[in-house]
Amino acid sequence: MFGIGTQEILLILLVILIFFGGKKIPELMKGLGKGVRSFKEGMKEADIDMNSKDEKEEKKEEVKKD
């Protein structure tokens, strides 16, 4: 897709390792994981809210028809 090969990826990882150090990388990944998890939970909550809103509107429409 971007034309990034194995050597380029290894070079990027090496630069990150040098820049942050070996002890800081697990902490960064842990924070990234928490962020992704929080984002997914937010998306699920938004879907649930949207579905419940749609169901309420459908029930209102059924009541109006009767």
C-alpha positions, -999 to 999 in steps of 0.1 A, spaced: 0 0 0 26 26 10 56 6 -3 70 0 32 91 -31 34 106 -51 62 137 -30 64 118 2 67 96 -12 95 127 -24 114 144 10 110 112 27 124 111 3 153 148 8 160 143 46 161 113 43 184 134 20 207 163 45 208 140 75 213 118 60 241 140 33 256 131 -2 264 114 5 296 90 31 283 76 11 253 55 -13 274 39 17 292 32 33 258 16 1 245 -5 -3 277 -18 33 273 -25 27 236 -45 -5 245 -65 14 271 -73 41 246 -85 15 220 -106 -3 246 -122 29 257 -129 39 221 -146 5 214 -167 8 245 -178 43 234 -188 30 200 -208 1 216 -226 26 238 -234 48 209 -248 19 189 -269 8 219 -282 44 222 -290 46 185 -308 12 185 -329 21 216 -338 55 200 -349 37 168 -370 13 187 -387 41 207 -395 59 174 -409 27 159 -431 21 189 -444 57 187 -453 52 150 -471 19 158 -492 37 185 -501 65 160 -512 39 134 -535 22 158 
